[in-house]
Structure formats: C-alpha cells, structure tokens
Amino acid sequence: MPQWRREHPMTWLPLESKMFLSAAYDAKQRILYLRFRSGDVYRYFQFSQDDYEQFVNAESRGRHFLSNIRDCFSYERMAKLQVA
C-alpha cells in the first residue's frame, strides 16, 4: 500500500461520471482526491469543505471540474491505477 494511503485513510465515494471513477476528501488536510477513468489519481490542495460539497452535488461533475477546479487549485499527480 502506498505511504500516502497509510497516512491518510479515506472513504472513496463512487461517482457516476464520464470523467471520474471516485473522489475522496480529507477535511483535516483540505485535500480533494480524484480518481479519473484513466486510472490517474490527483490531489488538489487548499480545497474547502464547501468546494467539495459543490463538486459532489454538481449536475455535471466534469463541467464543474473544468470550470472550478482544474487550473484553480494547486495539485499533484499521485498514481496511475489499473482500471478494472
């Protein structure tokens, strides 16, 4: 198991999305984790609880991501996972 998963266990929320498989949010660290359909996992920093709720409740999470998250938050690519 990767070090970051041992240090920050979270519950991943499955998403019905053409872009994402799942999301997780670490409220203490204010980090959004997104697992893309490609298998890539990214984390977005300084992400508020309100931002997370807006994303999860968005009519289109893909459009919300493109307009309100991508290019708006610092991020880091975490891993490339095999998509089953």
N, C-alpha and C positions, 0 to 999 in steps of 0.2 A: 504494500500500500504506500503511495507517495507520502512524503513527510507532511505536506500541507494538509492532506486529508486526516492524518492522525492528530494534528494540532488543532484543526477546525472542523470537527464533525458537524454535518448539517443534514437537514432533510431536503432532498431534491423534490421539487414539485413538477410532475409531468405536465407538459404544455401541449395543447393542440395548436400547432403552428407549422407553417411550411418552412420556417427558418430555424426553429429551435426544437430540441427534444425535451429540455427541462431547465429549471432555474432553481437557484438556492440563494438565500440571503443571510448574511452574518450581520445581525444588527449591532452587536458589540463592536465589531471592526468596521462597520459601514461599508461592506463589500457585497456587490452583486456578482454571482457566478452564473454564467450562461453556458449551456452545452448546446452547441449548434448541431444541426443534422449531419454536417460533415464529420463530426466527431471531435472537433476543436472545442476546448473549454477555455473561456476567457473570464477574467475577473475585472470588475470595474470598481474603482476606489472612490471614497467620499460620496457614497450612494445612500441617500437618506431613506428612512422607512416610508415616507410619503412617496418618494420616487419609485420605490419598489411596488407599493400598492397601486400606483398609477399604471405601471408596466403590466402587472399581473391582471389588472382589471380592464386593460385596453381592449377595444373592439378588435383591433389588429395589432398584435404584439410586434410583428415585423415592421409595420409602418411606424409604430411608436418608437421602436429601437432606432430606426433610421433617422427619425426626426429629433428624438430627445435623449438618446444615449450615445450612439456612435458619434465620435468627434466632439462629444460634450464632456466626457469623463476620462481621466487617466485610466489606462488598462494594461493588462499583462496577459499574454497567451500562456495558459497553464499546461495543457497536454493535448495530445491527439489520441482519441479513444476509438477503438473499433466499434463501428455501429452495427448492431446485430439486426 
